[in-house]
């Protein structure tokens, strides 16, 4: 039985399972979720597998919220002998008649899964050599071809899966790892950096984050998100009753306003970008973002929705649905993406990019 495999943050398995159920139903394929709490992944066996064309093009990771990676399981191997794990993998791969562009040996991003990390890194080398010897793997990494995922859940158990270039994350484990800048005032800066790098395409980054553009950062203290804007040569109105990092203020690109983010009005009639990482109810934040966008106070927005302890998928879905409904009434077009990023915790990052302004 073919199954859809989704990696996720530990503790978010139930939310990921609900999203997979909705996602598969949209494409008229049906199945059921299999997961244990805190295991870091969900498997979704399907009663009838979709066509290769649908798998390769329709199940786009970037259109989901909670999955970090999506792939299609074609074999499950258990009781692997430590003396020879490679032969059973080669046998299963041979039956696929696919030449892969890369092989990623992966593990759940959990405390238990990390015990497999060192083994997976070492095992990848001989496995890659064996696959190339049999001509199942290209001589050089080619991510425009399908990728083979060898997902170990234990030292003797793994799932073999395939992912496609148009629908997967370009990162192993679906994790975009970033180095914390020493000059940044808080680690929250990584959330916005990851959003910019992974949720926007090159054209959007070029236009939204152009030098000299103006932005507003609501809930800016101490300046983690403002830092990302300043490094891209933008001018920022940093709104927060708390203090902003002195080094950021010294750049001359930041003006600090000790005001309430929910009542603040920009100093000019319109700004290019609104960002917000305030700790508030998600529906309230989504409404605030909509207020700025529908009145043209901001052309684009990037913001976080803080998640409740329960019904997180439902909460995000309702907040986004409400915002989409408001934007749909405008004589304009927007690209909206929501992702539970690696550097997020109990929150989801949302980007809303106004397409008609530049594209």
C-alpha angles and dihedrals in degrees: 000000000000115000137188113234121205126184115210143165113287109265094029098085095110092050091048091049092053091050092049090052090054093042095052092044090056088062094043094248119123139197142126136266125252119195146126123222114274095004093123099233144059127213118205113194114204125216091215119017119229121241120277089250092057093046092049098047114015106051097069116179092208089064093057129078111207107026115092093193136009124204139153118247114221100167140021117203125195138173091032114183114240088222093059122014093146101068096061089048092051091049093052093045092050090061091060096064090212128131108218126213094210142359121222117194104203144172138193114285093237135108090261092043093053089066085070094050099090092045092049093051092051095042092053092069100058091036091054091049092049093049092051092048089058090043092242091122131049116251091241128033109272112181092183086075127066116287124224113225117201102190114190117201092173135002090266100035133066142159121224114213141166129221131188130226097240095050110034138079111259090224129084110252085011087271124138103201116199132187115240109242110238091221096052115107096222142010090246085084088078091063093060093040091054091048092052093048100042108025100046126058122230094264093052092048090051095053102035097044100040118145113269095024118136125237141177121216112199113202090013103162122154091007110249094140093036087057091062091051094047092050087056090054096251126144113238137201101206110202119196139110088231125079124273121226111277094226090057092049089050092061091074089228096096130073115189121216117186095209142120111278091218094059102031119120121200119255090238126042094255138016129198098231138020118198126183135180099165121151099240140121109295095232090052093050092046090052091049091051089049091051091057095044100045092048092047093240085130130025095203137013139203116185146152127240111209110222129227123231093254137033092019096157091049092047093052093044093052094046093050093043090055092048093047090051091055094047092047090065092062125091088240142081129239137186111217125189129174123192137171094225127206091247092047119092119186094352142076125227119224128194122195113186120184104226101189094061095070112356 
